[in-house]
Amino acid sequence: MEKRLGLILLCFLFPVSNIQAQTEEDFFIIGGTVKNARNKKNIEYVNISVVGTNITTIANVDGEFVLKISNELNVKEIELSCIGYYNAKYTITHTNLLNQIFYLSPHLIELKEVEVLSWKNPEDLIEAAIDKIEINYSNTPDLLKAFYRETIQKGKKYTNISEAVMEIYKSSYHKNAVGDKVQILKGRKLLSPNKKDTLAVKLLGGPNIAVFIDVVKNPDVLLDKEFLPFYAYKLGDAVSINNRLQYTVHFKPQIITSQPLYSGIFYIDQETLSFTRIEFNMEMRDKVKVTKLILKNKPNGLRFTPNEVSYTVSYKQQEGKTYLNYIRNEINFKCDWKKRLFSTRYTVVSEMVVTDRNNENISKIAGKNAFPMRKSLSDEVLSYYDGNFWGSYNIIEPTESLESAINKLKKSNF
């Protein structure tokens, strides 16, 4: 357990490997903002997919997205989905459609919709879902394309922005993740030129969260049956995800172990018993334990205090199987130097969205091309230099605050 848990944390300095050129394709763009049809408020983290393909992206915290679609594809619709809302389809043509408003209607769960619960013990429900992993998830190797972004904030100021398009090789869910690897196709960085903004604190993880935070593929994190008694479980209210009703199971630690445990929520499809979403936070009862687990290196004389470590992992059902879709990780901590009165707060956020998937004639990622655990993305990738850098790659749109930070850092660097 200790070895596995130690692998799932972020790297403060953005790991990466091989940066390759991309041939830009002919594509058109669909973009805009997703809003609640009732109160007209923006909806965050909405999934947007091209019907009939594996192409997807996700809206940012402001509800904004841009989706790039190859002209070679004969597509006619996009579909929007989000937890707690009905799915919505929109007709598209092979022409750019930007700055549009897209609406989703809230899915209010009626009692008659909710299946009578046969799970008197929520732990039995978790075990049943674990037993169906090999049936519910991909039984063939998959090559995923994904966009990854990692940011550092010092207080409210962004000091480091690093992002990349990457490929992820995933073996069948019948197997463990030992052979799963990540490689970088293209990436860039933007760093604060102010030396005072640099803090040489390192934590493990980076783009490899695509491998290690795939909780269903790595049961040692939360879904090993041996560890289920470590937690207390409680059934919550049903919710809708992708027009499908979900059981919710809340969990929290009920014993003390040598490693920090987690509290959170499992979302389980009522029909298939597939895990579709998992939200969890590392318990902070013993911050010395948390620090020992997540902190891998720091300068002498620097005091490190973790405040929060949180994760969200979501999966998407397609053609009878469930696939990894989105990962978000946030670490909040503060640092202060001995003999100094005030501490500084930092926030590290890492997001990854799977934008395409292929399972035909794929090969494993060679070890020489694989992203190494202890390498730094910001050490390997180039600086920002043009607005068309990503070409036809799908990315997560920057939020308003991040876009403002990018502009400020650009002015400082160039």
Buried (B, 14 or more C-beta within 10 A) or exposed (E): BEEBBBBBBBBBBBBBBBBEEEEEEEBBEBBBBBBBBEEEEBBBBBBBBBBEBBBBBBBBBBBBBBBBBBEEBEBBEBBBBBBBBBBBEBEBEBEEBEEEEBBBEBBEBEEEEEEEEEBEEBBEBBBEBBEBBEBBBBEEBBBBBBBBBBBBBBEEEBBBBBBBBBBBBBBEBEBEBEEBBBBBBBBBBBBBEEEEBBBEBBBBBBBBBBBBBBBBBBBBBBBBEEBBEBBBBEBBEBBBBBEBBBBBBBBBBEEEEEBBBBBBBBBBBBEBBBBBBBBBBBBBEEBEBBBEBBBBEBEEEEEBBBBEBBBBBBBBBBEEBBBBBBBBBBBBBBBBEEEEEEBBBBBBBBBBBBBBBEBEEBEBBEEEBBBEBEBBBBEBBEEBEEEEBBEBBBBBBBBEBBBEBBEBBEEEEE
